[in-house]
Amino acid sequence: MSSHDPGLTLDEKTSLLSGHDMWTSKPVEHAGIPGLVLADGPHGLRYQQGDAGDHMGVHDSAPATCLPPAVALASSWDPQLVGRAGETLGHEARAHGVNVLLGPGVNIKRSPLCGRNFEYFSEDPLVAGVLGAAYITGLQSTGVGACVKHFAANNQETDRMRVSADVDERTLREIYLPAFERVVTQAQPASVMAAYNKVNGVHATQHHWLLTQVLRDEWGFDGLVVSDWGGVQDRVAAVAAGCDLEMPGTGGRTDRQVADAVRSGELDEAVVDRVVARLRALIEATGSSDEKPVIDFAAHHIVARELAADCLVLLKNDRDVLPLTAPASLAVIGEFARSLRYQGGGSSHVNAAMVDEPLAELRALLPEARIAYAQGFDTSGAGDASALRAEAVAAASKAEVAVVYAGLAEVDESEGFDRRHILLPAEQVELIKAVAAAARRTVVVLLNGGVVSLEGWHDDVDAIVEAWLPGQAGGGAIADVLTGRVNPSGRLTETIPFRLNDTPSVVNFPGEAGHVRYGEGVMVGYRYYETYDVAVRYPFGHGLSYTRFAHDDLELADVTADTAIVRLRVTNIGERFGKDVVQVYVSAPQRPVSTPARELRGFAKVALDPGESTVVEIPLDRRAFAYYDITEGEWTVARGTYRVQVGRSAHEIEAEAEVELPGDAREHPPALTLDSTVGEWFSHPVVGEAFTETLTAGSTDEEAEKSWKNPAIRAMASHMTLRLLLVYLPEPIPDERLDELMALSTQRATTTS
């Protein structure tokens, strides 16, 4: 028996550190420890039992409600709605005795090519973090634990099992970690999933800095770290780094490795005890009761429809072709109008309990209209494209409005591979163009998990509805929006570019020779497009409504040295009930690091009747104004004038207010050395002036103004090290004087601590 835990032997304890089978951990019955039951999510329960299970969505699973995936949920910009989705998922997981649901995915959409983007929320970490936290809160309110994934820098499928995401710390801290940080600190997820990939050369499952220093020590995470399925390379190293539970089972092989490491002294048994304690706590917190709820699939289908309707994004609506209030005739075109594309492929693939047919739902809401249908295209490639197109054109020419359901087939995007381009299939582009030429008015409904190009046909059509992958009730939700039963209120959480070649990661994605370099740094998504004035088809945050909203009386209240509250009035000045998304961006002053033109720092969704008005308050905390200073290893607010902006999107700014912040007074000015740059010597708050006087000693005032007091001369030398500059000086600086100045900088740094 171990002195650490009198109830368990060492071998029993280490047995708890890996799975029993695909979906459960090992029980130790005599100690009262049942197996932990995990199941795939994140937008629907994929419940499988025992050895028949798999982690790629290949084998059958129990019927479940397929809610809108994260790509759609995010477009709602509505934490309450996302929380409701989490709660619905929790009820179904509870009914099957599941302890932990694998979701949400909060990885950043670095490139539109990532095959798993449909499972992720946004290109922006604030959106991903806020909505991820809401999802977790809703899910865990049912007693089911969340497993937030994939930690960290898992932004592609290509070579995902071993590729090294090579990313600098500032970019990690500002882009790829904040969503995880927010959900951990605000929603306390039961577990975190360590990713397959490496981060800067170290496997995420063995990354002590990520799993222990950042996740536990900095953020205070006290839950269980679970490996992605089959993601552990060295089990002993993973346990030491902070990866608690290896999934799935390995037949006891890696358990014995951990036990042997403890016996040899390589691994402290206290580490194993801490893992066992965390596992026990999680099982106790999520243990299913003997009485399991019965799933009301019909009621959950209604929820799925309500959620999806608020997620659709109205991209374009020329001549107010939408809503379709009372059309005499419609031509509904496209294979997806009969066979809804509503979810992605891979481990999150749900065995949907029921699925809407878009055509039938549209007919139900427009019983008086004559609605003709034409298939238009065939994703299997078996149909005659020209014949299908001709049939569609004939139908469109006889109708008031043609509605084309287009998009990507499941074989085009899935977990396991990345897309090679963002184009719609050529057959569909030709179809849309031909229908638009024949029809009086044309509406395109897009069904896709990743961004698709709108080029080649965008200007030919009157309206575009981006439905994403809307879940099993998407057919009804689309009909609700097309007919005006629901006023669309979705906004883009990722940019739609003109071309793939315009995207910031294009030259580095997906990498080569086992490495992918995050060379764009913090300039991800709209941060890049806005900073470098790169035109896009539709910007981050864009979305139209059937009503109009006014934003007035912008002011900043309760301003401190590094916080403020944004206050403004929102009024529905249209004739329909609708929901608006207030987006608050911050534009920072010049800083010593690359700085995006603006960054989203707050948002709120409000629902208003016609003529109704409300005052919205959005707090901006210190992080809203800060950047991560890698030299100091901390968040820093620079001194200067910050512009707080309210926008319809990241590109369309309506109003702004300025606030002057004093910035962080550094208690420790940097100590200078011969390897400090000349610019750092000139700008040093203690010795900068003395250094300039040393360089100009013996010169007349006129000579000094033409040499080292000349801004152009200083600028040319600013990036040289002092060591190099000394080589070129006609008159050397005495070593004694250099030592004196360096000591002065060090002394100052010490005495002010």
C-alpha positions in Angstrom: 0.0 0.0 0.0 1.1 3.6 -0.7 1.5 5.9 2.3 0.1 8.7 0.1 -3.3 7.0 -0.3 -4.1 4.1 2.0 -7.0 3.1 -0.2 -5.1 2.5 -3.4 -1.9 0.8 -4.5 0.5 2.5 -6.8 -0.6 0.3 -9.7 -4.2 1.1 -9.0 -3.5 4.8 -8.9 -1.6 4.8 -12.2 -4.4 2.7 -13.8 -6.6 5.7 -13.3 -4.4 7.8 -15.5 -5.5 6.3 -18.8 -8.8 5.1 -20.4 -10.5 1.8 -20.0 -11.7 1.9 -23.5 -12.6 4.6 -26.1 -14.9 6.7 -23.9 -14.4 5.7 -20.2 -11.7 5.8 -17.6 -10.9 2.8 -15.5 -12.9 2.2 -12.3 -11.5 1.0 -9.0 -14.6 -0.6 -7.5 -13.3 -1.3 -4.0 -12.3 2.3 -3.6 -15.7 3.6 -4.8 -14.2 5.1 -7.9 -16.5 4.5 -11.0 -15.3 5.1 -14.5 -15.6 8.6 -16.0 -17.8 8.7 -19.1 -16.8 11.1 -21.8 -18.6 11.8 -25.1 -18.0 13.8 -28.2 -19.6 17.2 -28.8 -19.6 20.1 -29.2 -22.8 20.9 -31.0 -24.5 17.5 -30.4 -24.0 14.5 -28.3 -22.2 11.7 -30.1 -22.7 8.9 -27.5 -21.1 5.5 -28.2 -20.5 2.7 -25.8 -17.4 0.6 -25.2 -15.0 -0.8 -27.7 -17.4 -0.3 -30.6 -16.8 3.5 -30.3 -14.4 5.6 -32.4 -13.2 9.2 -32.3 -13.7 10.1 -35.9 -17.5 9.8 -36.3 -17.3 6.6 -38.4 -19.5 4.3 -36.4 -23.0 4.8 -35.3 -24.0 6.7 -32.2 -27.2 7.3 -30.3 -29.8 9.7 -31.8 -29.2 13.3 -30.6 -30.2 16.8 -31.3 -27.8 18.4 -33.7 -27.6 22.1 -32.7 -25.9 24.7 -34.9 -22.2 24.2 -34.8 -19.9 27.0 -33.4 -19.5 28.6 -36.8 -23.2 29.5 -36.7 -23.7 30.0 -33.0 -20.9 32.5 -32.9 -22.7 34.7 -35.5 -25.4 35.3 -33.0 -23.0 37.3 -30.8 -25.4 36.3 -28.1 -24.0 34.7 -24.9 -27.5 33.9 -23.6 -28.3 32.0 -26.8 -25.0 30.1 -26.7 -25.6 29.3 -23.0 -29.0 27.9 -23.9 -27.3 25.6 -26.5 -24.9 24.4 -23.8 -27.8 23.7 -21.4 -29.7 21.7 -24.1 -26.6 19.6 -24.8 -26.1 19.0 -21.1 -29.6 17.6 -20.7 -29.0 15.1 -23.5 -25.6 14.1 -22.1 -27.1 13.7 -18.7 -29.8 11.3 -20.1 -27.0 8.9 -21.2 -25.0 9.2 -18.0 -22.2 11.2 -19.6 -19.9 13.0 -17.1 -17.9 15.1 -19.6 -18.9 16.5 -23.0 -16.0 17.3 -25.3 -16.5 20.9 -26.1 -16.5 23.8 -26.8 -13.7 24.4 -29.3 -12.3 27.9 -28.8 -9.3 27.8 -31.2 -8.8 30.8 -33.4 -9.7 30.8 -37.1 -6.2 31.7 -38.3 -6.9 30.7 -41.9 -10.2 30.1 -43.7 -8.7 26.9 -45.0 -8.7 25.1 -41.6 -10.9 22.0 -42.1 -12.3 22.2 -38.6 -13.3 25.9 -38.6 -16.9 24.9 -38.4 -16.2 23.8 -34.8 -14.6 27.1 -33.8 -16.2 30.4 -33.0 -14.1 33.2 -34.4 -11.0 34.8 -35.7 -11.2 37.1 -32.6 -10.3 35.8 -29.1 -12.8 38.0 -27.3 -15.7 36.6 -29.2 -14.4 33.0 -28.8 -13.8 33.5 -25.1 -17.1 35.2 -24.2 -19.2 32.7 -26.1 -17.1 29.8 -25.0 -17.6 30.8 -21.4 -21.4 31.1 -22.0 -21.5 27.6 -23.5 -19.6 26.1 -20.6 -21.8 27.8 -18.0 -24.9 26.5 -19.7 -23.6 23.0 -20.1 -22.2 22.7 -16.6 -25.5 24.0 -15.1 -26.9 20.5 -15.9 -24.2 18.7 -13.9 -22.2 17.7 -17.0 -18.6 18.8 -17.2 -17.2 20.7 -20.2 -13.9 19.9 -21.9 -12.6 23.0 -23.6 -10.3 22.3 -26.6 -7.8 22.1 -28.2 -5.1 23.6 -26.0 -3.3 25.3 -27.7 -2.5 26.7 -31.2 -4.4 23.9 -32.9 -5.4 25.9 -36.0 -5.1 23.5 -38.8 -5.7 19.8 -39.7 -2.7 19.3 -42.0 -0.1 17.2 -40.1 -2.0 18.0 -36.9 -0.6 15.0 -35.0 2.9 16.3 -35.0 3.3 19.7 -36.6 5.0 22.3 -34.5 3.1 25.6 -34.3 6.0 28.1 -34.0 4.5 31.2 -32.5 6.1 34.0 -30.4 4.9 34.6 -26.8 3.2 37.9 -27.5 1.1 36.4 -30.3 0.2 33.5 -28.0 -0.8 35.8 -25.2 -2.8 38.2 -27.3 -4.4 35.9 -29.9 -4.3 32.2 -29.2 -4.5 31.9 -25.4 -7.0 34.6 -24.3 -10.1 32.6 -25.2 -8.8 29.7 -23.1 -7.8 32.1 -20.3 -11.3 33.7 -20.2 -13.2 30.4 -20.1 -10.9 29.0 -17.4 -11.0 32.0 -15.2 -14.7 32.9 -15.7 -16.5 29.6 -16.4 -14.3 27.1 -14.5 -14.6 24.2 -17.0 -14.3 20.7 -15.6 -11.5 19.8 -18.0 -9.2 21.1 -20.7 -8.1 19.0 -23.7 -4.4 19.1 -24.6 -4.0 19.3 -28.4 -2.2 16.9 -30.8 0.2 19.5 -32.2 3.5 20.8 -30.8 3.9 24.3 -29.6 7.3 25.7 -30.4 8.7 22.2 -30.7 7.1 20.6 -27.6 4.0 18.4 -27.8 1.1 20.1 -26.2 0.4 17.0 -24.0 4.0 17.3 -22.7 4.2 21.1 -22.5 5.0 22.1 -18.9 4.8 25.8 -19.6 1.4 25.5 -21.1 -0.2 22.9 -18.8 1.3 23.9 -15.5 2.9 27.3 -15.5 0.2 29.1 -17.6 -2.9 27.0 -17.1 -2.6 26.1 -13.5 -0.2 28.5 -11.9 -1.2 31.7 -13.7 -4.9 31.0 -14.5 -5.7 28.9 -11.4 -7.2 25.9 -13.3 -7.9 23.1 -10.8 -9.7 20.7 -13.2 -8.6 17.7 -15.2 -6.3 17.9 -18.3 -7.3 15.3 -20.8 -5.2 14.4 -23.9 -6.7 14.5 -27.3 -7.4 10.9 -28.3 -4.1 9.2 -29.0 -2.2 12.5 -28.5 0.3 11.3 -25.9 3.8 10.5 -27.1 5.7 10.1 -23.8 3.3 9.3 -21.0 5.8 9.9 -18.1 6.8 13.3 -19.6 3.1 14.1 -20.1 2.2 13.3 -16.5 5.1 15.4 -15.3 4.1 18.3 -17.5 0.5 18.3 -16.3 -1.5 16.0 -18.6 -3.7 14.0 -16.2 -5.8 11.6 -18.2 -4.6 9.8 -21.4 -7.4 8.8 -23.7 -8.3 6.3 -25.0 -7.0 3.2 -23.2 -3.6 1.6 -24.0 -4.2 -1.8 -22.4 -2.3 -0.7 -19.3 1.0 -0.3 -21.2 1.5 3.4 -20.3 0.1 2.9 -16.8 3.0 0.6 -16.1 5.4 3.2 -17.5 4.2 5.7 -15.0 4.4 3.2 -12.1 7.9 2.3 -13.1 8.9 5.9 -13.2 7.6 6.4 -9.7 9.5 3.3 -8.4 12.7 4.4 -10.0 12.4 7.9 -8.6 12.0 9.6 -12.0 8.5 10.8 -11.1 7.3 11.9 -7.7 4.4 9.8 -6.5 2.8 13.1 -5.2 2.3 14.0 -8.9 0.2 10.8 -9.4 -1.7 11.5 -6.2 -2.7 15.0 -7.4 -4.0 13.5 -10.7 -6.1 10.9 -8.8 -7.5 13.6 -6.6 -8.5 15.7 -9.5 -10.1 12.7 -11.3 -12.0 11.8 -8.1 -13.3 15.4 -7.7 -14.5 15.5 -11.3 -16.3 12.1 -11.0 -18.0 13.3 -7.8 -19.0 16.7 -9.3 -20.5 15.1 -12.5 -21.6 11.8 -11.2 -24.9 10.9 -12.9 -27.9 10.1 -10.6 -29.8 6.9 -10.8 -32.7 8.7 -12.3 -31.9 9.8 -15.8 -34.0 12.4 -17.7 -35.9 11.5 -20.8 -34.9 13.5 -23.9 -37.7 15.4 -25.5 -36.4 15.5 -29.0 -39.4 17.4 -30.3 -38.8 20.2 -27.8 -35.1 20.3 -28.5 -35.8 20.5 -32.2 -37.8 23.7 -31.5 -34.8 25.0 -29.5 -32.5 24.2 -32.4 -34.7 26.1 -34.8 -34.8 29.2 -32.6 -31.1 29.2 -32.1 -30.3 28.8 -35.8 -32.6 31.6 -36.9 -30.7 34.1 -34.7 -27.4 32.9 -36.2 -28.1 33.5 -39.9 -26.2 36.5 -41.4 -27.9 38.7 -44.0 -24.9 39.7 -46.1 -26.7 41.6 -48.9 -30.3 42.7 -49.5 -30.5 45.0 -52.5 -33.9 46.4 -53.4 -35.2 44.9 -50.1 -35.9 41.6 -51.9 -36.1 40.1 -48.5 -38.2 39.3 -46.6 -40.4 37.3 -48.9 -43.7 38.6 -47.5 -46.3 37.6 -50.1 -44.7 36.3 -53.3 -47.1 34.8 -55.9 -44.4 32.4 -57.2 -41.0 31.1 -56.2 -38.4 29.0 -57.8 -36.4 27.0 -55.2 -33.2 25.7 -56.6 -30.4 23.5 -55.3 -29.8 20.0 -54.0 -29.4 21.4 -50.5 -33.0 22.6 -50.5 -34.1 19.0 -50.4 -31.1 17.5 -48.5 -30.0 20.0 -45.9 -26.2 20.5 -45.3 -26.3 21.2 -41.6 -23.2 19.8 -39.9 -19.5 19.0 -40.5 -17.6 15.8 -40.7 -15.4 14.0 -38.2 -15.6 13.4 -34.5 -18.4 15.9 -34.1 -20.7 14.2 -36.6 -24.1 13.8 -34.9 -26.7 11.1 -35.6 -29.5 13.7 -35.8 -32.8 12.8 -34.3 -34.7 14.6 -37.0 -33.8 16.9 -39.9 -35.8 19.7 -41.6 -36.2 19.9 -45.3 -35.8 23.5 -46.3 -38.2 23.3 -49.3 -40.9 21.8 -47.2 -40.4 24.4 -44.4 -40.6 27.2 -46.9 -43.8 25.8 -48.4 -45.3 25.6 -45.0 -44.7 29.3 -44.3 -45.8 30.4 -47.8 -48.9 28.3 -48.4 -50.4 30.7 -50.9 -47.3 30.9 -53.1 -46.7 28.7 -56.2 -43.3 27.1 -55.4 -41.5 25.2 -58.1 -38.3 23.2 -57.3 -35.3 22.3 -59.5 -32.3 20.4 -58.2 -29.8 22.6 -60.1 -26.7 20.7 -59.2 -25.6 17.2 -57.9 -22.8 17.0 -55.3 -22.3 13.3 -56.2 -21.2 14.2 -59.7 -23.7 11.7 -61.1 -26.1 14.2 -62.6 -25.8 16.0 -65.9 -24.7 19.5 -64.9 -25.9 21.3 -68.0 -29.3 19.6 -67.9 -29.8 20.3 -64.2 -28.8 24.0 -64.9 -31.2 24.3 -67.8 -34.1 23.0 -65.7 -33.3 25.5 -63.0 -33.1 28.4 -65.4 -36.5 27.5 -66.8 -38.0 27.5 -63.3 -36.3 30.8 -62.4 -37.6 32.5 -65.5 -41.2 31.9 -64.5 -41.0 33.0 -60.9 -41.0 36.3 -59.1 -38.0 35.3 -57.0 -35.5 32.5 -57.4 -34.0 31.1 -54.2 -30.8 29.2 -54.7 -29.5 26.9 -51.8 -25.8 26.6 -52.5 -22.6 25.7 -50.5 -20.2 22.9 -49.8 -20.8 19.2 -49.5 -19.5 17.4 -46.4 -16.7 15.8 -48.5 -15.4 19.4 -49.1 -14.7 20.2 -45.4 -14.2 18.0 -42.4 -12.0 17.2 -39.5 -8.8 15.5 -40.7 -7.9 17.7 -43.7 -7.7 21.3 -44.7 -9.3 22.9 -47.7 -7.1 23.8 -50.6 -9.1 26.9 -51.6 -12.2 28.9 -50.6 -14.1 28.6 -53.9 -17.6 27.3 -54.4 -17.8 24.4 -56.8 -17.6 25.7 -60.3 -20.9 23.9 -61.2 -22.7 26.0 -58.5 -21.1 29.3 -59.6 -22.3 28.7 -63.1 -25.7 27.8 -61.8 -26.1 31.0 -59.7 -24.9 33.1 -62.6 -27.4 31.5 -65.0 -30.3 31.7 -62.6 -29.6 35.3 -61.8 -29.5 36.1 -65.5 -33.0 34.5 -66.0 -34.7 35.5 -62.8 -36.3 38.8 -61.9 -34.8 38.7 -58.4 -32.4 36.2 -57.0 -31.6 35.2 -53.4 -28.7 32.9 -52.5 -28.6 30.9 -49.3 -25.2 29.6 -48.4 -24.6 26.4 -46.4 -20.9 25.9 -45.5 -18.7 25.4 -42.5 -15.9 27.6 -43.6 -15.8 30.9 -45.5 -16.4 30.7 -49.2 -15.6 33.2 -51.9 -18.5 35.2 -53.3 -16.6 36.3 -56.3 -17.9 35.6 -59.8 -21.5 35.9 -58.9 -21.9 38.3 -55.9 -22.9 41.3 -58.0 -25.4 39.3 -60.1 -27.8 38.5 -57.2 -30.0 40.6 -55.1 -29.6 39.0 -51.6 -27.3 36.6 -49.9 -28.0 34.8 -46.6 -25.0 33.1 -45.0 -26.6 30.2 -43.1 -23.3 28.5 -42.2 -24.0 25.0 -41.0 -27.3 25.6 -39.1 -27.9 22.3 -37.4 -30.8 19.9 -37.9 -33.5 22.6 -37.7 -31.7 24.8 -40.2 -34.3 24.3 -42.9 -37.0 25.8 -40.7 -34.7 28.6 -39.5 -33.8 29.6 -43.0 -37.5 29.7 -43.9 -38.2 31.8 -40.8 -35.6 34.4 -41.9 -36.5 34.4 -45.7 -40.2 35.0 -44.9 -39.6 37.6 -42.2 -41.0 35.5 -39.4 -37.6 36.1 -37.8 -35.6 39.3 -38.4 -32.0 38.3 -39.1 -29.5 39.5 -36.5 -26.4 37.5 -37.1 -23.0 39.3 -37.6 -19.8 37.8 -39.1 -17.3 36.6 -36.6 -14.8 36.1 -39.4 -13.8 38.1 -42.4 -15.0 37.2 -45.9 -12.0 38.1 -48.2 -12.0 38.7 -51.9 -9.3 36.2 -52.4 -7.4 33.5 -50.5 -4.2 35.4 -51.4 -5.4 38.4 -49.4 -5.5 36.5 -46.1 -2.7 37.2 -43.6 -1.5 33.6 -43.1 -1.5 32.6 -46.8 2.3 32.4 -47.1 2.8 30.4 -43.9 -0.2 28.0 -43.9 0.0 25.1 -43.4 3.8 25.1 -43.1 6.4 22.6 -44.2 8.9 20.1 -42.9 6.9 19.6 -39.6 6.7 23.3 -38.8 4.1 26.0 -39.3 5.4 29.6 -38.6 2.9 32.0 -37.3 4.6 34.8 -39.2 1.7 37.2 -39.2 2.0 37.6 -35.5 -1.0 39.4 -33.9 -2.2 40.5 -37.3 -4.9 37.8 -37.6 -8.1 38.4 -39.5 -9.6 41.9 -39.3 -6.6 43.1 -37.4 -4.5 42.6 -40.6 -7.1 43.9 -43.1 -7.8 47.1 -41.2 -4.2 47.8 -40.3 -2.8 47.3 -43.8 -5.9 48.7 -45.7 -6.6 45.4 -47.5 -10.1 45.5 -49.1 -12.4 42.6 -48.2 -15.8 41.5 -49.5 -17.4 41.6 -46.1 -15.7 42.7 -42.9 -15.7 41.1 -39.5 -18.8 42.2 -37.6 -20.9 42.8 -40.8 -24.6 41.8 -40.9 -27.8 43.4 -42.1 -31.3 43.5 -40.6 -34.9 44.1 -41.8 -35.0 47.2 -39.5 -32.6 50.0 -38.7 -30.8 51.0 -35.6 -29.3 54.3 -34.4 -26.4 54.7 -32.1 -26.2 58.0 -30.2 -24.8 59.8 -27.1 -21.5 57.9 -27.0 -19.6 58.7 -23.8 -16.9 57.2 -21.6 -17.8 57.0 -17.9 -15.9 56.1 -14.7 -12.5 56.4 -16.5 -9.5 55.4 -14.4 -5.8 55.0 -15.4 -6.6 51.8 -17.3 -10.4 51.1 -17.3 -13.5 52.8 -18.6 -17.2 52.2 -19.2 -18.6 52.7 -22.7 -22.1 54.1 -22.7 -24.4 54.8 -25.6 -28.1 54.8 -26.6 -29.4 52.3 -29.1 -32.7 53.0 -30.9 -34.7 50.9 -33.3 -35.7 53.5 -35.9 -37.3 51.0 -38.3 -40.7 49.3 -38.5 -39.9 45.8 -37.2 -38.8 44.2 -34.0 -35.1 43.4 -34.3 -31.8 42.7 -32.5 -28.7 44.8 -32.8 -25.1 44.0 -32.0 -23.1 46.9 -30.5 -19.4 46.4 -31.2 -16.8 48.4 -29.3 -13.2 48.6 -30.7 -10.1 50.3 -29.2 -7.5 52.0 -31.4 -4.3 52.3 -29.4 -1.6 55.0 -29.8 1.8 54.4 -31.1 3.5 51.7 -29.0 6.9 49.9 -29.2 5.3 46.8 -30.7 3.3 46.3 -33.9 -0.2 47.5 -33.2 -3.5 46.7 -35.0 -5.5 49.6 -36.3 -8.3 48.5 -33.9 -9.2 45.5 -31.8 -12.6 44.4 -30.6 -12.8 45.0 -26.8 -16.5 44.6 -26.0 -19.9 43.8 -27.5 -23.5 43.5 -26.5 -26.7 42.2 -28.2 -29.9 44.1 -27.6 -33.5 43.4 -28.7 -35.8 46.3 -29.4 -39.3 47.0 -30.7 -39.9 49.7 -33.3 -39.2 53.1 -31.7 -37.8 51.5 -28.6 -34.6 52.8 -27.1 -32.1 51.5 -24.5 -28.8 52.6 -23.0 -26.1 50.1 -23.3 -23.1 50.0 -21.0 -20.0 48.0 -21.9 -17.1 47.9 -19.5 -13.5 48.1 -20.7 -11.0 46.5 -18.3 -7.3 47.0 -18.2 -6.6 44.3 -20.9 -8.8 46.3 -23.3 -5.9 48.9 -23.5 -2.9 46.6 -22.9 -0.4 44.7 -25.0 1.8 41.8 -23.8 5.3 43.1 -23.2 7.6 40.1 -23.6 10.6 42.0 -22.2 8.8 42.5 -18.9 6.7 39.3 -19.1 3.5 41.2 -18.2 0.6 43.1 -19.7 1.4 46.8 -20.3 -0.7 49.9 -20.9 1.2 52.4 -23.0 0.9 56.1 -22.4 -1.1 58.1 -24.9 -4.5 58.8 -26.5 -6.8 55.8 -27.1 -9.8 56.0 -29.4 -12.8 54.0 -28.3 -14.9 53.3 -31.3 -18.4 52.0 -31.9 -18.8 50.2 -35.3 -21.2 48.4 -37.4 -18.2 46.2 -38.3 -14.5 46.3 -37.9 -14.4 48.5 -41.0 -17.5 50.7 -40.5 -16.9 52.9 -37.5 -19.8 55.2 -36.6 -18.6 57.1 -33.6 -15.6 57.4 -31.3 -14.5 59.0 -28.1 -10.9 59.7 -27.0 -9.4 59.0 -23.6 -5.9 59.9 -22.4 -4.2 57.2 -20.3 -1.1 57.8 -18.3 0.3 54.4 -19.1 2.3 52.1 -16.7 5.1 53.8 -14.9 7.9 51.3 -14.9 9.4 50.8 -11.5 12.4 49.1 -13.1 13.9 51.0 -16.1 15.9 48.5 -18.1 19.5 48.0 -17.2 21.9 48.9 -20.1 24.7 46.9 -21.5 27.0 47.0 -24.5 24.5 44.8 -26.3 21.6 47.3 -25.7 20.7 49.2 -28.9 21.8 52.8 -29.3 18.1 53.7 -29.4 17.7 52.1 -26.0 20.6 54.1 -24.7 19.2 57.3 -26.1 15.7 56.7 -24.7 16.7 55.5 -21.3 14.8 57.6 -18.7 17.9 57.8 -16.4 21.0 57.8 -18.5 19.7 58.8 -21.9 20.6 62.5 -21.6 24.0 61.8 -20.0 24.7 59.4 -22.9 24.0 62.0 -25.5 26.2 64.5 -23.6 29.0 61.9 -23.5 28.8 61.4 -27.3 28.9 65.1 -28.0 31.6 66.0 -25.4 34.1 68.4 -26.9 31.8 69.4 -29.7 30.4 72.9 -30.2 26.7 73.4 -29.9 26.5 73.7 -33.7 28.5 70.5 -34.2 26.3 68.7 -31.6 23.1 69.7 -33.4 24.5 68.3 -36.6 25.7 65.0 -35.1 24.2 63.1 -32.1 21.5 65.6 -31.3 20.3 65.4 -34.9 17.1 63.2 -35.1 18.1 61.7 -38.4 21.5 60.7 -37.2 20.0 59.2 -34.1 17.5 57.3 -36.1 20.1 55.8 -38.4 22.1 54.5 -35.4 19.1 53.5 -33.2 19.1 49.8 -34.1 22.8 49.3 -33.8 24.2 47.8 -30.6 26.4 50.1 -28.6 29.2 47.5 -29.0 29.0 48.0 -32.7 28.8 51.8 -32.6 31.9 52.0 -30.5 33.8 50.4 -33.5 32.9 53.4 -35.7 33.3 56.3 -33.2 36.3 58.5 -34.2 36.9 59.3 -30.5 36.3 56.3 -28.2 34.3 56.6 -25.0 36.5 55.8 -22.0 35.7 52.4 -20.5 35.4 54.1 -17.1 32.6 56.3 -18.4 30.7 53.4 -20.0 31.0 51.4 -16.8 29.7 54.4 -14.9 26.6 54.8 -17.1 25.8 51.1 -17.1 26.2 51.0 -13.3 23.9 54.0 -13.0 21.1 52.3 -15.0 21.5 49.1 -12.9 21.6 51.1 -9.6 18.5 53.0 -10.6 16.7 49.8 -11.4 17.6 48.3 -8.0 16.8 51.3 -5.9 13.4 51.8 -7.3 12.3 48.3 -6.7 
